[in-house]
């Protein structure tokens, strides 16, 4: 039987969008007022992370895999749980994680525990005010507002792109710049990780942003599909 490594990363060339290692998840970030993360549902239905409708749609995907924690404290010295799933012997897939909105200078850490093994993905100092960090695969392009295709996520270009004219790098998280980037309707087509039994996602941070949009600034979500 093939090992986990050779099964998903063949030695003789090729590769895969699938991994068991959270460190292989793609890393991007966006800033409110610049490239906002949005979701599209149906004709002319488009909402951004500052709108509660975004999170309603995020938690109501056709596959029922989205969830979020809307009750995070402004600051925390203990890990806050976003999702904790056990599906012994069947496992599942982790597609993406969206952080709460953070202020410049704040520290933040994702803690992802896959099948009992914890991985920390830290940001030592947020570089730009009102920033969300995203783990998970993206593709270039997005549907237009009038398109009937959905659901879909995208970074939408905005007014303050001078923030992103240079390749910003926050501990391995990159800003998308002018690119419109999306998570497709079928997230298995992009970078994601698998688990065999359990998946737990937690976050810890020094401070969530001062209110920009309001309560949604604290929302933090993840998309995990059980097999």
ChimeraX attribute file (.defattr): number of C-alpha atoms within 10 A of each C-alpha:
attribute: neighborCount
match mode: 1-to-1
recipient: residues
	/A:1	5
	/A:2	8
	/A:3	8
	/A:4	11
	/A:5	11
	/A:6	12
	/A:7	14
	/A:8	16
	/A:9	16
	/A:10	13
	/A:11	10
	/A:12	7
	/A:13	6
	/A:14	8
	/A:15	13
	/A:16	13
	/A:17	15
	/A:18	21
	/A:19	22
	/A:20	19
	/A:21	16
	/A:22	22
	/A:23	14
	/A:24	16
	/A:25	23
	/A:26	18
	/A:27	23
	/A:28	21
	/A:29	25
	/A:30	26
	/A:31	25
	/A:32	20
	/A:33	15
	/A:34	21
	/A:35	27
	/A:36	21
	/A:37	25
	/A:38	20
	/A:39	22
	/A:40	26
	/A:41	20
	/A:42	14
	/A:43	13
	/A:44	13
	/A:45	15
	/A:46	21
	/A:47	19
	/A:48	19
	/A:49	23
	/A:50	21
	/A:51	15
	/A:52	18
	/A:53	16
	/A:54	21
	/A:55	24
	/A:56	13
	/A:57	19
	/A:58	26
	/A:59	18
	/A:60	14
	/A:61	17
	/A:62	11
	/A:63	12
	/A:64	13
	/A:65	17
	/A:66	22
	/A:67	21
	/A:68	21
	/A:69	16
	/A:70	17
	/A:71	12
	/A:72	19
	/A:73	11
	/A:74	14
	/A:75	13
	/A:76	14
	/A:77	8
	/A:78	10
	/A:79	14
	/A:80	19
	/A:81	16
	/A:82	20
	/A:83	18
	/A:84	13
	/A:85	16
	/A:86	17
	/A:87	15
	/A:88	12
	/A:89	11
	/A:90	12
	/A:91	19
	/A:92	21
	/A:93	23
	/A:94	30
	/A:95	25
	/A:96	23
	/A:97	23
	/A:98	21
	/A:99	24
	/A:100	26
	/A:101	27
	/A:102	28
	/A:103	20
	/A:104	15
	/A:105	15
	/A:106	19
	/A:107	18
	/A:108	22
	/A:109	17
	/A:110	23
	/A:111	20
	/A:112	23
	/A:113	19
	/A:114	24
	/A:115	18
	/A:116	12
	/A:117	11
	/A:118	13
	/A:119	15
	/A:120	14
	/A:121	17
	/A:122	18
	/A:123	19
	/A:124	14
	/A:125	16
	/A:126	21
	/A:127	19
	/A:128	19
	/A:129	17
	/A:130	23
	/A:131	25
	/A:132	23
	/A:133	24
	/A:134	23
	/A:135	25
	/A:136	23
	/A:137	24
	/A:138	24
	/A:139	16
	/A:140	13
	/A:141	15
	/A:142	20
	/A:143	17
	/A:144	12
	/A:145	14
	/A:146	12
	/A:147	14
	/A:148	14
	/A:149	17
	/A:150	17
	/A:151	21
	/A:152	22
	/A:153	26
	/A:154	25
	/A:155	27
	/A:156	21
	/A:157	18
	/A:158	13
	/A:159	9
	/A:160	13
	/A:161	15
	/A:162	10
	/A:163	18
	/A:164	17
	/A:165	12
	/A:166	11
	/A:167	11
	/A:168	18
	/A:169	14
	/A:170	19
	/A:171	13
	/A:172	13
	/A:173	18
	/A:174	18
	/A:175	22
	/A:176	22
	/A:177	21
	/A:178	16
	/A:179	16
	/A:180	20
	/A:181	21
	/A:182	22
	/A:183	25
	/A:184	22
	/A:185	14
	/A:186	10
	/A:187	19
	/A:188	16
	/A:189	16
	/A:190	19
	/A:191	22
	/A:192	26
	/A:193	24
	/A:194	23
	/A:195	26
	/A:196	18
	/A:197	18
	/A:198	22
	/A:199	25
	/A:200	20
	/A:201	23
	/A:202	18
	/A:203	22
	/A:204	19
	/A:205	23
	/A:206	16
	/A:207	19
	/A:208	25
	/A:209	20
	/A:210	15
	/A:211	12
	/A:212	12
	/A:213	16
	/A:214	12
	/A:215	14
	/A:216	20
	/A:217	26
	/A:218	24
	/A:219	21
	/A:220	26
	/A:221	23
	/A:222	24
	/A:223	22
	/A:224	27
	/A:225	17
	/A:226	20
	/A:227	13
